[in-house]
Amino acid sequence: SIMASEIKVDTIVNAGGDNDTGIDLATNDQILLKVANATKLTMNSTGQTTIVGEGGTTTTSVQQGLTKYWTQFNGSGTVATVDSFNQGGLTDNGTGNYTVSFTNNMNNNDFSPTTGTKTHEEMIEAVATSTVQLLTMNSSGSNVDDAINSITVHGDLA
């Protein structure tokens, strides 16, 4: 039979015992990951996580930097998702006009969507906390279907 175990510690240190590397669990309900006695990662009790950036002098929020939604879809013929993350649905509104919806909504409509296609121009028509509507157009400004469409969203989840 398998027994569940529990280890209660304040600090985990490396095997060398130098106490300047490890996970400090005793600091105001947050986890600190330290290397050479310098904090490299902090996670607070709500799960907000900051990590030291590439240059070593500034920190960045892990949650802020993550993509909250992405998809690639075929917009030509039968519209279909090729692959996606956090996608609740894909709607064909007509030629070159699509709406994507999120499984987990954004906190507000101030998020940053980025789009692209294989051969045409793509623009954001409308945004809401749960959807983005995008248009694919040729160089004359007429809506056209494109086989490869993509959109990525950065911002805060609700």
GURO-704170 format. One record per residue (C-alpha): residue in three letters; x, y, z. Coordinates in pm, whole numbers, padded with zeros to 5 digits, always signed. Layout:
<recs>
AlaXYZ
...
</recs>
This chain:
<recs>
Ser+00000+00000+00000
Ile+00104+00360-00064
Met+00123+00603+00225
Ala+00075+00976+00186
Ser+00356+01172+00348
Glu+00394+01528+00461
Ile+00716+01717+00519
Lys+00700+02041+00715
Val+01001+02268+00670
Asp+01074+02638+00657
Thr+01368+02619+00419
Ile+01498+02370+00165
Val+01871+02410+00107
Asn+02108+02244-00136
Ala+02302+01933-00040
Gly+02617+02141+00012
Gly+02442+02309+00304
Asp+02556+02661+00213
Asn+02208+02804+00293
Asp+02222+03053+00005
Thr+02043+02831-00248
Gly+01700+02676-00204
Ile+01335+02751-00146
Asp+01242+02969+00152
Leu+00889+02888+00268
Ala+00893+03099+00583
Thr+00864+03445+00430
Asn+00520+03606+00473
Asp+00320+03332+00297
Gln+00528+03346-00018
Ile+00783+03121-00179
Leu+01124+03263-00261
Leu+01365+03079-00490
Lys+01717+03194-00416
Val+02047+03133-00591
Ala+02368+03261-00431
Asn+02149+03432-00169
Ala+01974+03643-00437
Thr+01600+03601-00490
Lys+01536+03481-00847
Leu+01163+03396-00820
Thr+00886+03504-00585
Met+00539+03350-00562
Asn+00291+03508-00321
Ser-00006+03342-00152
Thr-00238+03429-00445
Gly-00007+03262-00698
Gln+00126+03584-00850
Thr+00478+03502-00963
Thr+00766+03733-01051
Ile+01097+03621-01193
Val+01427+03796-01252
Gly+01465+03896-01617
Glu+01745+03806-01856
Gly+01968+04097-01751
Gly+01944+04002-01385
Thr+01844+04347-01261
Thr+01469+04368-01319
Thr+01177+04139-01246
Thr+00879+04055-01463
Ser+00539+03911-01380
Val+00504+03560-01520
Gln+00125+03597-01548
Gln+00149+03924-01743
Gly+00390+03775-01995
Leu+00191+03464-02082
Thr-00023+03431-02392
Lys-00384+03403-02272
Tyr-00531+03283-02603
Trp-00406+03170-02943
Thr-00539+02990-03246
Gln-00455+02898-03600
Phe-00753+02825-03822
Asn-00839+02750-04182
Gly-01068+03028-04303
Ser-01114+02890-04655
Gly-01391+02644-04746
Thr-01514+02480-04427
Val-01377+02700-04150
Ala-01196+02488-03892
Thr-00951+02527-03607
Val-00608+02377-03675
Asp-00483+02419-03318
Ser-00563+02650-03029
Phe-00533+02737-02660
Asn-00824+02872-02451
Gln-01058+02871-02752
Gly-01428+02834-02683
Gly-01540+02863-03044
Leu-01483+02984-03398
Thr-01763+03142-03603
Asp-01764+03207-03978
Asn-01962+03533-04013
Gly-01923+03540-04394
Thr-01641+03590-04642
Gly-01325+03692-04455
Asn-01517+03768-04135
Tyr-01461+03552-03827
Thr-01528+03564-03454
Val-01322+03367-03204
Ser-01440+03316-02848
Phe-01246+03236-02532
Thr-01304+02950-02290
Asn-01179+03175-02008
Asn-01273+03540-02064
Met-01045+03841-02044
Asn-01079+04084-01752
Asn-01171+04376-01980
Asn-01160+04468-02349
Asp-00824+04646-02321
Phe-00622+04334-02407
Ser-00380+04313-02699
Pro-00477+04089-02993
Thr-00225+04024-03272
Thr-00335+03867-03601
Gly-00184+03731-03918
Thr-00268+03542-04236
Lys-00079+03354-04504
Thr-00139+03594-04794
His-00378+03878-04703
Glu-00426+04165-04460
Glu-00607+04100-04134
Met-00757+04354-03898
Ile-00944+04354-03569
Glu-01306+04456-03620
Ala-01430+04430-03260
Val-01320+04309-02916
Ala-01516+04207-02608
Thr-01414+04026-02290
Ser-01520+03694-02448
Thr-01456+03742-02822
Val-01251+03898-03100
Gln-01395+03962-03446
Leu-01142+03981-03728
Leu-01158+04058-04098
Thr-00932+03926-04376
Met-00901+04153-04680
Asn-00719+04169-05011
Ser-00518+04472-05124
Ser-00837+04635-05259
Gly-01002+04618-04917
Ser-01253+04346-05007
Asn-01311+04063-04761
Val-01154+03733-04870
Asp-01107+03392-04713
Asp-00752+03279-04634
Ala-00638+02923-04562
Ile-00407+03020-04275
Asn-00525+03269-04009
Ser-00386+03323-03662
Ile-00451+03535-03357
Thr-00273+03567-03025
Val-00404+03758-02722
His-00209+03907-02430
Gly-00374+04074-02131
Asp-00542+03991-01799
Leu-00781+03701-01758
Ala-01100+03762-01561
</recs>
